[in-house]
Each structure stands twice: as C-alpha cells, then as structure tokens.
Amino acid sequence: MMELTLSSARALLLAAQGLAAPPPAAGKADVLAAIRRMGALQIDTIHVIARSHLLVLWSRLGAFEPAWLDELLAEGALFEYWSHAACFLPIEAFRLYRPEMLKWRERSEAEGWLKEHAGVAERVRERLLREGPVRAADFERTEGRAGEWWDRKPEKNALEELYNTGQVMIARRERFQRIYDLQERVLPGWSDAELPISEEVERAHALSTVRALGVAPARWVPDYFRRYKRGMTARLEGLADEGSLLRVRVPELGPDPWYVHSEHRELARAAAAGTLHSEVTTLLSPFDPVVWHRERASELFGFDYRIEVYTPAPKRKYGYFTLPILHRGALVGRLCPKAHRREGVFEVRQLHLEPGVEITDALAEDLAGALRACAAWHETPEVVIRQSDLPAFGAAVQSALACGSRKPRATERKILSRRSSS
C-alpha cells in the first residue's frame, strides 16, 4: 500500500482538480473537460468580480470565453440540477440524477407543492407545450406588486418545482437568466426505462468523487455529491477489493485508509515518489471544490475558511467575498477583491497571509502575476492593493505588478523571513 505525505496528498488532489500546472490557451472543449474532471460546477449568483462558476473555471483554464459555458448548456453537453448545490453537470451524469427527480415529483404530487398548486403547474406546462421555452419574467404578476425575494410569482414557483421534479429543464441561459423548456424537448432521446438502480447510482457517485478529489478518506466522500453516509466505508472497500480504487495511507492524517481512483494510479505513484508538484499560483472561488468543504480544506491544507458574505460588516475579519490564494501546492492567504469595470480598476481591498507563510520575492511576483491575469480577464487592467496585514508584502506585490512579468532566477531573496505563526 502506497504511503503519501501530507504535501504529496495535496499535490495529488490539485492534479486531479486540474491545478497542477499553468494552463495553455483554453478552448471550449477545455471548459467541458474541466467540469467533467470536477464532476460538478457549483452555480452562484454573487458577482463581486465574476460569478463563482466562471472563477472556478478561470482558476484552471486562465482566460476563457464565458459564453462557452452557455453554449455547452444550450448544445446539451451540460445540464443543470441539484448536486451538493445547484450545479452545471455533464450530460452523461443525467441518468444518475433522474431517479432523484422522480422521487421529488412523487413526494410533491402526494403531499407537497404540486398537490397544492396543480392548476398553476398545469397552466405553465400548457404554455411551454404551446409556445416553447420561457423565462420566469415572461409571466406577468397578476396578484399585485412583488414583495421580498420569497414573494415570487406563482408561475416562477411552478417553473422551479417542475424543474426540481424533472418535468422541465434549463434549455439555456441568456444574461444568466434561466430559459425553461419541457424535459422531452431539451433531452429528446431520454427514456425513464433507462433508470439505474440505487446501488449503481451510489457506486458511480463514489467513484466520481474519489476521481475528482485525487485522494480521499471515506469521511470526505459523501458530501461531494451530497450522498448517503451510511455504508460508504463498506462501499469504498468493495470498490478497492475489485480494483476500481486503490488503497493508500496518509500517516500524518491518521491510520484510516485513503482511496485513489485507478485512473490516477500513475499520478499517485508520482506523488508517493515526491515528483508530483503543483506549479500554480491562482485565486480560488469560495465555492471551488478545493475549499468549499471547509473541513477538508482545514484537514488537508491547514486552511480555516469561511465566506463572510452573510456576516455583518463590523464582524468581518477578512472581507465580504474573500478568495483563497493557492500558491504552489499550499493555501497561503486570502484577499478581498472588487472589479470596477467602468474605471478599469481591479481593487484588492484587503490582503492577508496565513501564519507561518514564508514571504519571498517569488511569492510576491507569483501573486502579482495571478492578479494581473485575473484583472486582464476582467478588462480591469489597473490593480490596486489598498490594505495588507503585512504592509511590506502588500508593497512588494504592488511593486511586482508595476514591474510586469516575473523573470525566473536561480535563488529567491527573502522579503521578510517568515510571517509569525503566533
């Protein structure tokens, strides 16, 4: 059984996630490949610099055309549904989610929304059948002015419940607005006679999770796709017995076995030999698979992270929408950005480094490169750092931004010896 150090386990996870090496120029096929590699791409509406799903792709692909994601959805290479959250999913995974849709429909029709609002749902279905794809905005509000966000039009509620129950799908998006259509038109070749049994679904999700994470203990696996915890260890052991998974050890994180997908056998060997390293410095979305599971980020990277969007401003420690900083295999800090597109300014309101991080010219220059690339992608070429918990480091990053691209050197001069871990 192979043994991995903590750092090599990190390298294996990052490689599986597509974060091992700086990306070449990306095309539309790379967007689809990245989503397939992750298994799911979480959708979020917060738009401080870019919506989360776009930022997750940028971290892996560099500058890419966001319209490609919309095109892949409209072309049927992707679909939207609930996974660990609302996600873009590869269309080949539809069969794994279809049983959940039908279960939701059965509950809703028996004692839920569809039972109580059958007339509204039927009117919406009839309009879709008669007129084709619609937006929620295409239905006029008839019962008065809209109230708070939960005071939605009945037709909007109907569209959402028909979507939840698999009767309609998201055919495409226009300016991020969902365009709904009947499932049989969006996916005309599908038949519910193709439904997999429950054990096949759980097996497929377990394998997909381990492949996406590179290396994982049983305790990490259920939450990636929000699956059942009961029986997971036995399932993974069975998959290892048959050779679909490999057992490895990570002694620094305890005696329990960890698992690697058989497709990542050579990556695991390279990690165990100490020859697999991440060369990437980038910014991560709060909903990136590397960090959205807070316990996993803490256990593997020693990075305690929470998003402070819902924290009252006076109680925020790091900022409204902080982005973790990934630097060559480690999570070294976080920053709070804001893209001012009219002014062409990419503002870093706060920059924080983790305790114990060694502060070098290389770190400053690599971070400057990541900021420069992200700002260019947003067409906000001027990067301004307003505040850093270590002013000397903030000044060094600002200086590196002014100097342009980094020139490699044989050795790295320290700016400060090391940030205190106290």
N, C-alpha and C positions, 0 to 999 in steps of 0.2 A: 504494500500500500504506500503510495507516494506521500511524502510529507511536504507541506508548504509552510513557509514563514508567513508572518502577517503581511509583510511587504509584497511577497510573491502572490499571496491571495488577492491583495488589492490589484496587482498588475493583471492577474487573470480576469477578474471582474471587469476591469476597464477595457481590456482587449475584447472580451465578449460583447461589451456595450459599444464598441467602435470608437474607443477613446484611447487607443494605444499610440497612434502616430498622427501627425498633422495631415489633414485630408488634401488630396489633389482637387482639382476643379471638379465640382459636382454637377451631375445631370439629374433629370427627373427619375431615372431608374435608381439612382443612389438614394433618393428620398424613400422610395418603396422598400429598398433593401434595408435601410436603417430601421424602418418601422417593423419589418419582418424580424430583424435581429433583436429588437427590444420586445417584440410580441404585442405591444400596445403603446400608443402615444396619447397621453392624457391631454384633454382639451380644457383650457381655462380661459376665461374672458378678461382677466386683469391685463391691462395694456399699458404698462409703465414704459417699457422700451419696445417690447414685442410680445404678442401673446405667447403663453408658455410653450405651446406645441411647436411654434416656429423657433423659439430659442433653443429648445431641446435638439431640434434638427441642426440648427446653426452650430451648436457646440460640437457636433460630429462631422458636419459637412463643410463648414465655412460658409462663405457667401453662396446662397442659392436663391432661386426664384420662388417666393411663397405661393405663386399661382400654381406651381406644380402640384402642391398638395391638393388644391381644389380640383385640378384636372384629374388626379388619380381617383378622387372620390367620384367625380362625375363619370369617369370611364369604367367604374365598377371594380377597380383594383383594391379599393378600400371600402369599408362601411363603418358606420358609427353605431356604437351601443355601449352599454354599461359593462365595464370590466372591474378593475379596482376603483374606477371612477368613470365618467364619460370619456370615451376614448375613440380615436381612429384605430381600426383593426384591419389586418389583412383579410381580404375577402375569403381566403381558403379557411379561415377560422369561423366563418359564419355558422357552419354546421355544429360547432361546439357551443354556440350561444343560442341557437334556435330552441333547444329544449327549455331554457330559462324563459324565453319569450312566451312559449306556450303555457308554461306553468303560471306565469304572471297573468296571462289572459284568463286562465281558468279561475284564478282567485278573484280577479277583478270582476268577472261576469257573475261569480257566485255571491260575493259579498262586498265588493269594492266599488270603485268609481264607475266602471262600465254598467254595473247593475243599476246604480242610482241615476245615471245620465245617459241611458241607452239612446234616447231620442237625439241628443246633441251629437253623439258619436256617429249615429246613422246618417244624420244630415251632412256631417263632414265627409264621411265615406262616399255618399252620393255625389257631393260636389267634386271630390277627387276623381271619381269614376267618370263624371260628366265633362269636367273642364281640364283635368290633368293637374300637374304639380302646382302647389300653392305655398305661400308663406303664411305665417300666423297673421301678419299685417294685412293680408288680403281680406280678412274678415272684419267687418265693421262692428264696433261696440254698440250694442243696442240698449243696454240697461243703464247707461249713464257714464260719467267720466271715470277714467281709471283711477284707482287709489294707489296703495303701496304695491311693491313688486309682486306680492302674492295674490293681489286682486286682479287676476288675469281674466281675459275673455273666456267664456265657456268653450269657444271653438279652439282656443290655444290649449286649454286643458285637455280637450278631446284629442287634438293632434299629439300631444305629449303622451297620453295614455295609449293611443293607437300605436305610437312609436314604441313605447315600453313593452307592449304586448305583441309586437312584431307584425302588426297589420299594415303599418306604413313604415317606410324607411326614409332616410335623408338621401335624396337623389343627388343633391349638390348643395353648395353654399355660394351665395353672392354677397360680397362685402360682409362676410361672416354670418349672414342670416341663413337659417336653415330653409331649404326648399324640400317640402314633403311630397311624397308620392306613394301610391299603393305598392306594397311589397312585391306583388306579382309583376309589376311593370319595371321596378328597379332591378329585380333579380328574377327574370322570367324563367330561367331554367331550373329553379329550385322546386323540389318536391319534399313534403314532410315525410314521405316514405323513406327518406334517406337519414332519418334521425339516428344519431348514435345512442347507444345505451349509456347509462350513467357512469359505469366504470371506465368506458372508453373516454368519456369527457374528462374525468378526473385524471386518468393516466396521461392524456395529451397535455393538459394544463401543467401537470407536474413536470413533464419532460421539457415543455416550452419554458417554464420558469427557470429550471436549472441551466438550460442552454443560454437564456438571456442573462443570467447572473454570473455565468462563468464558473463559479464555485459557490456552494450554499449548504448550510446545515438544514436539517428538516424544519427547524423553527422559523426559517425565513420563507419557506416555500408557499404556505397557504395564502399569505397576504398579497402576493404579487398579482394574482388574478382574483383575489377575494374568494378563495375556495375553502372547503371544509378542513378544519384542523384534525378532526378525528381520523385516525387511520393513516395519517400522512407518513409517519416513520415506517410503518409496515409496507406502504406502497413504494417508497423510495428504496427500501431494502430489496423488495421484489424486483424492481427495475434494475438494481445493481446486480442481483443474482443472475438475471438474464443477459446482462452485458450492455443494456441501454445506458446505464450510468456507471461511473467509476467511483469507488470509494477513495477518499484521500483524508489525510489528517492535517489539522492546523493546530499544533500543540499549544501555541500561545493563546488560543481561544477555547481551550478545554479538550476533554477526551472524546467527545461525541464525533461520529463520522461526519464528514462533509462529502458532497457529491459533485461530480463533474460530468457533463454530458459527453457521451462517447465521441461526438463530433469534435470536441475540444481536447482530445487526447494529446495531440502534439503541443498545443498551447500549454496544457498542464505540465507536460514534461519540460518545456522550456521554462515555465515558472518555477518548477522544482529545482531546475539546474541553475536558477538565478540569472537566466539570459533574457527573460521577458521583462520589458520595462515600458512604462508609458512616457512618451516624449511630449505630451500635450500640455499646454497651458491654455486654459479657457475659462469662461464663465458658465455656470450651470443654472438652469431654471430651478426654482424651489420645488417644481414638480418633475424634475429629472429622475429617472429610475435610480440613479446613483444615490440620491439624497431624500427622495420623498418618504421612504420608510425610515423614520427617524432613529429607531433602534438599530437598524442595520448600519446607518451612517456612523452612529456612535460606536458600535462594536468594532467595525472594520477599519474606520478611518479616525476614530477618536474625535469625531466632529459632532458636537451637540448643536442641533439646528432646529429652529422653529421659525416659521414665517410670522411676521408681526403686522400683517395687514389688518387683522382683527383686534390688535392690541391698541388701546387708547394712546394717542401720540405721546403724552407725557411719560408713559410707562415703557416706551420702546427703548431698547438698548442699542440696536444696530440700524434701525430704519424700517420704512414701510414695506419695501419689497426687496430684501437683500438677496444677492446672488452669491452662492458659494464660489470660491476661486479654486479651481483644480490646477495644480502645478506639478507636473512630472510624477504623478502617482500619489500625490498627497493633497488633502484639502487643507489649504494653508491660511484661509481667511475668507472674508465676505465683504461685499461692497453694496452700497445702496445707490442705484443709478436713476437717471431720468433723461430721456431723449427729448430735446427741444427741437423739433423738426423745422419749425419756421425760422429759428435763429441759426440752425445748423450746429447746435452745441450738444455734445454728449456730456452730461454732468454727473460726476461721481460725488454725491453729497457726503458720503461717509465711507471710509476705507479702514477695515480692521484686519489685523493679522492674529492668528492663533498663538497662544502661549507656546514658547519653545521653538518657534519657526526661525531657522537660520536666515538672516537677511543679507542677501548678496546683490551685487550688480546684476547677476543673471536673473534673479527673481524679479527685480525692478524692470529689467528690459523685457523679459518674457511677458510680464503682466502688461507692460506698456504695449507690446505687440498685440496681445489679446484685446485690449481696449481699443486700439487703433482699428483692428479688423472689425470688431463689433460696431464701432462708430461709423466706419465706412459703409458697412452693410445697411445701416440705418440712414445713410446720407446726412449724418451729423458729424462732419469731419473734425470739428474742434472739440478736443477732450479737455475738460477742466476738472481737477480734483480740488474740492472745496475743503475737505477736512479728513485728516488721518489720525488714528490714535497714536501713531508714531510719525510726527511731523517730518523727520528726516527721511523716512521711507516714502511718504507722500511726495516730498520734494524730488526724491530720486526718480520716482515713476514719472512725475511731470517733466523732469529733465530728459528722461529717456524718450518720452513722447515727442519732445521738441527735436531730438536728435535723429529721429527716423528709425529705420530698421536696425536691428541689432547685428553687430559684427561678431562672429564667433572668436573666442580666444582660448588659449590653452589652459589658463587658470583663471579663477574668479576672485576678484578683490572683494573683501567684505565691506559693506557699508556700515553696519553695526554687527557686533559679534553674534548676538542671538537675542531674540526677544525673551524677556524674563518669563518663566513659567509660573511665577508666584502670583 
